[in-house]
Amino acid sequence: MAYLASIEGLSLAYYGLRGTSIYFNLKNDSEQDKGQVNSHSMATFDQSRAAKGPGLLVAASCLLLGSLGMLALAAYPIYVIRPFREQDPAALQRALCLLLHNKPILLGLFLLTATPAIALWHRSGWAKLVLAPTVGISLLAAVSAWINPYEHMFHPFGAPQYTTIAHAALEPNDMVIAVSLGGESRAYGIREMGYHHIVNDRLHQLPIVVTY
Amino acid sequence: MRDEETGSYWQQITGTAIAGPLKGRKLTLVPQDELSFALWKKEQPNGTVLAPLPRYAGKYEKATWETEYAKLPTVIHAPKGTLPDRETIIGIVNNGEAKAYPITNLTAQAPVLLDVVGDQPVMLVVGPDGKSVRVFSREVGGRSLDFYSRGSSGDSWTLLDTVTLGEWGFDGCALSGDLKGKCLTRIDALKDYWFDWQNYHQHTRIYRH
């Protein structure tokens, strides 16, 4: 069997059903005319069953709605946890629960929306205008699950370094958080802590976290 | 706060995990103080100091940050008729009872304020620098002591107890008298803004005198 593997001026090289590699190869019609689509090219889609017109647009719109849903799912915890406001305890619990579990969920949803969008791409005509933002939005939503913007607002201290009292750049009146363990004592200047908020440290060989 | 190992989310003020695999677990509080640098280095001449990161030097708070922060609006508000939102307080939780002491009250009665919290006699003390505050139990060896001040600033700063007439330092240890060398038990206290403290301690009482 042989099909005309061309849609809207683009010729398509389909992958063999038993093939191991998947690729989409773009050629123009003149190349196709030179016989580069040979007789044993396989077609994976039956042209007569291909979605067309309104059906395709509906499918693309559903995918777009799905991607917007993903964006809402990704944005909800970021919205609830935004600083400088009172957080409702129930909403905070929901948001944290989402933050803990949304990576696999959003990755799965991304595959569920992006795969059909890409599969439909070459037959979709101006429904591409819907499919392109669909893929973009679902990718954004999936990637954002790995990024917590609020964790980038303050710079954690990394590996803390110490100095002696004689070399400390503190004024006598500056307040410090003083921590004492097993006879060792260390001072953390409030003015620095007010920016970093968290210092992971060790004192008397014990791991401590100092927060302000 | 979020930990890297389990990804659990922790509430800073209580040290308790509120979501994630470690939910419900609580960190142990390490002995700590909020002191002026001058006072701390006198007590701990061999102590070490966190070195600031030069590349964030411009981001650190200015020396006048306290007065500037005092003017900022707050996100949540304390009930009317209590205290101003930005009032700085010393908060204590002892045997289930929470109590807040406005710093202005403390410094007015400096250096020592005697009270009972959670059925335990306690003492709030303002240090020789006039701004560092510590809280102690007043019970020593089954006895409850009363303290008064003999000199409230600089090198003359000393407390006397009314039972043994011994002298006590700001570290809570007796310098003379029958109890020389004995130290009072420290009580955890937090210097905080009133709006924040009352949010985490809904049934807190306010010290007013």
Interface residues (C-beta under 8 A of the other chain):
Chain A: F84 R85 E86 L92 Q93 L96 C97 L99 L100 N148 E151 H155 F157 P160 Q161 Y162 T163 T164 I165 H167 A168 A169 L170 E171 P172 N173 D174 M175 V176 I177 A178 V179 S180 L181 E184 S185 R186 A187 Y188 G189 I190 R191 E192 G194 Y195 H196 I198 V199 D201 L203 I208 V209 T211
Chain B: M1 R2 G7 Y9 Q12 I18 A19 G20 L27 V30 P31 Q32 D33 E34 L35 S36 F37 A38 W40 K41 E43 Q44 P45 N46 G47 T48 V49 L50 A51 P52 L53 Y56 K59 Y60 E61 K62 A63 W65 V75 I76 D129 K131 S132
